Amino acid sequence: MSDQPGRGEPEETVEVDCRDLRCPQPVIELARVSGGLADGTVLAVLATDPAAATDIPAWCRMRGHEFLGSEMTGRGVQRFLVRLGHRPAI
């Protein structure tokens, strides 16, 4: 992740706490929170469910959002970064 403008994580993000939620709840919560946010918003999703490492990038691909990456933050918590955006019309 980078602190450079336009790449990686911006100064402010919307945190989505999905710790202790099991599949499919982290993706359901991500979708619920993202529904009212503008394109370009970055979400930091905190999850302990190992399935989130597959589910969140897959959700991004299906919904046209950008998966920015993930990192372990300690105590089994993984932090995923997602930039919201819409898939261009084909």
Phi, psi and chi 1 to 4 in degrees:
 res  aa     phi    psi   chi1   chi2   chi3   chi4
   1 MET       -  152.6  -71.8 -178.3  -91.1      -
   2 SER  -128.6  151.6  170.1      -      -      -
   3 ASP   -97.1    5.8  -69.5  -30.9      -      -
   4 GLN   -73.7  138.1  -63.1  173.6  -13.3      -
   5 PRO   -58.7  140.1  -19.5   28.3      -      -
   6 GLY    84.4   -8.1      -      -      -      -
   7 ARG  -136.9  144.0  -61.1 -159.7   40.8   95.5
   8 GLY    68.5 -137.8      -      -      -      -
   9 GLU   -97.9  127.2 -177.4 -179.3    2.1      -
  10 PRO   -74.9  178.1   28.1  -33.2      -      -
  11 GLU   -60.1  -39.6  -71.7 -177.3   38.1      -
  12 GLU  -115.4  137.3  -67.9 -173.2   54.5      -
  13 THR  -134.0  162.8   60.6      -      -      -
  14 VAL   -99.1  120.6  174.4      -      -      -
  15 GLU   -89.1  135.1 -173.2  173.6  -77.0      -
  16 VAL  -119.4  108.7 -177.4      -      -      -
  17 ASP   -89.6  106.0 -171.5   -9.0      -      -
  18 CYS  -114.6   19.5  -63.1      -      -      -
  19 ARG   -60.9  139.9  -69.2  175.6  -73.5 -169.6
  20 ASP    70.1    7.4  -61.2  -36.7      -      -
  21 LEU   -93.3  140.5  -61.5  179.7      -      -
  22 ARG  -104.2  153.4  -66.8  -71.8  171.4 -138.9
  23 CYS   -49.3  131.5 -178.7      -      -      -
  24 PRO   -99.1   12.9   37.0  -37.0      -      -
  25 GLN   -56.8  -40.5  -76.3  -55.4  126.1      -
  26 PRO   -58.6  -40.5  -30.2   39.1      -      -
  27 VAL   -72.2  -36.5  169.6      -      -      -
  28 ILE   -62.8  -43.2  -68.6  169.8      -      -
  29 GLU   -66.9  -40.6 -175.4   65.2    9.5      -
  30 LEU   -58.9  -46.5  173.9   56.8      -      -
  31 ALA   -64.0  -40.9      -      -      -      -
  32 ARG   -62.4  -47.8 -175.4 -170.5   69.7   74.5
  33 VAL   -67.7  -39.4  170.1      -      -      -
  34 SER   -70.5  -22.0   69.4      -      -      -
  35 GLY   -54.9  -35.3      -      -      -      -
  36 GLY  -102.6   10.4      -      -      -      -
  37 LEU  -104.0  153.7  -60.8  174.6      -      -
  38 ALA   -76.8  153.3      -      -      -      -
  39 ASP   -55.9  142.9  -72.5   -6.1      -      -
  40 GLY    94.2  -15.1      -      -      -      -
  41 THR   -66.9  139.0  -59.4      -      -      -
  42 VAL  -103.9  131.7  173.6      -      -      -
  43 LEU  -108.0  134.8  -58.7  176.3      -      -
  44 ALA  -106.9  109.5      -      -      -      -
  45 VAL   -99.6  121.7 -177.2      -      -      -
  46 LEU   -99.1  124.1  -58.1  175.9      -      -
  47 ALA  -142.5  148.0      -      -      -      -
  48 THR  -110.3  -12.9   51.4      -      -      -
  49 ASP   -74.3  121.5 -176.8    7.6      -      -
  50 PRO   -58.1  -28.0  -19.1   27.5      -      -
  51 ALA   -67.0  -20.7      -      -      -      -
  52 ALA   -61.3  -28.9      -      -      -      -
  53 ALA   -63.8  -25.0      -      -      -      -
  54 THR   -98.1  -42.4  -58.1      -      -      -
  55 ASP   -66.8  -42.2  -66.6  -12.3      -      -
  56 ILE   -68.6  -47.6  -68.7  174.3      -      -
  57 PRO   -60.5  -37.0  -24.9   34.2      -      -
  58 ALA   -65.7  -41.4      -      -      -      -
  59 TRP   -60.9  -42.2  179.7   83.2      -      -
  60 CYS   -59.6  -46.6  -70.7      -      -      -
  61 ARG   -61.5  -43.4  -74.6 -170.5  -56.2  -85.8
  62 MET   -68.8  -31.6  -70.1 -172.2  -49.4      -
  63 ARG  -101.2   -1.8  -61.4  -66.2  179.4 -165.0
  64 GLY    78.4   24.5      -      -      -      -
  65 HIS   -99.7  164.0  -57.0  -57.5      -      -
  66 GLU  -100.3  122.3 -177.9 -179.0    3.3      -
  67 PHE   -85.8  118.1  178.8   67.0      -      -
  68 LEU   -91.9  -16.1  -60.4  174.2      -      -
  69 GLY   133.0 -178.3      -      -      -      -
  70 SER  -149.3  163.2   66.6      -      -      -
  71 GLU  -152.8  151.5   63.4 -176.3   -5.5      -
  72 MET   -82.1  133.8  -68.5  -58.6  -65.6      -
  73 THR  -107.1   -3.8   63.8      -      -      -
  74 GLY   114.9  156.5      -      -      -      -
  75 ARG    52.8   34.6  -63.7 -173.9 -177.6 -158.4
  76 GLY    76.8   11.5      -      -      -      -
  77 VAL   -96.5  126.7  177.7      -      -      -
  78 GLN  -108.2  139.5 -165.1  161.4    4.7      -
  79 ARG  -111.9  120.5 -176.5  172.2 -176.5 -104.5
  80 PHE  -109.4  137.8  -57.9   89.7      -      -
  81 LEU  -111.8  130.3  -66.9  177.4      -      -
  82 VAL  -130.3  128.0  173.5      -      -      -
  83 ARG  -102.3  123.1  180.0  175.9  -69.9  126.0
  84 LEU   -74.7  142.0  -59.8  179.2      -      -
  85 GLY  -174.3  161.3      -      -      -      -
  86 HIS  -103.5  142.9  -67.8  -69.5      -      -
  87 ARG   -64.8  134.1 -173.2  174.2  -60.6  169.5
  88 PRO   -62.9  148.4   -6.2   11.0      -      -
  89 ALA   -65.6  142.4      -      -      -      -
  90 ILE   -99.7      -  -62.8  175.9      -      -
